[in-house]
Amino acid sequence: MKPVQDGSEMLLNDAIIKDVRNAVAGLRFGEVLIKIHDARIVQIEVTSRKRFDEAWKLEGGAGI
């Protein structure tokens, strides 16, 4: 991201970067989608997934 001259925009950019960083840090499995419009980030979508790989090992693969 290139720096901007306006201090208020720089604060906004820092807040967006912090939000993206927090979204990634809060996930174990999933995805963070960053939507851009006119070269600006306008939306962050977070999809979280729950994995049951370890549960299958405990059950011996018997299913539900």
Contacts in CASP RR format, 6 or more apart in sequence:
PFRMAT RR
TARGET T0000
AUTHOR 0000-0000-0000
METHOD contacts of the structure
MODEL  1
MKPVQDGSEMLLNDAIIKDVRNAVAGLRFGEVLIKIHDARIVQIEVTSRK
RFDEAWKLEGGAGI
1 13 0 8 1.000
1 17 0 8 1.000
3 10 0 8 1.000
4 10 0 8 1.000
4 13 0 8 1.000
16 41 0 8 1.000
16 44 0 8 1.000
19 44 0 8 1.000
20 32 0 8 1.000
20 34 0 8 1.000
20 41 0 8 1.000
20 44 0 8 1.000
23 32 0 8 1.000
23 44 0 8 1.000
23 46 0 8 1.000
24 32 0 8 1.000
27 46 0 8 1.000
27 48 0 8 1.000
28 48 0 8 1.000
28 51 0 8 1.000
29 48 0 8 1.000
29 49 0 8 1.000
29 50 0 8 1.000
29 51 0 8 1.000
30 46 0 8 1.000
30 47 0 8 1.000
30 48 0 8 1.000
30 49 0 8 1.000
31 46 0 8 1.000
31 47 0 8 1.000
32 44 0 8 1.000
32 45 0 8 1.000
32 46 0 8 1.000
32 47 0 8 1.000
33 44 0 8 1.000
33 45 0 8 1.000
33 46 0 8 1.000
33 47 0 8 1.000
34 41 0 8 1.000
34 43 0 8 1.000
34 44 0 8 1.000
35 41 0 8 1.000
35 42 0 8 1.000
35 43 0 8 1.000
35 44 0 8 1.000
35 45 0 8 1.000
36 42 0 8 1.000
56 63 0 8 1.000
END
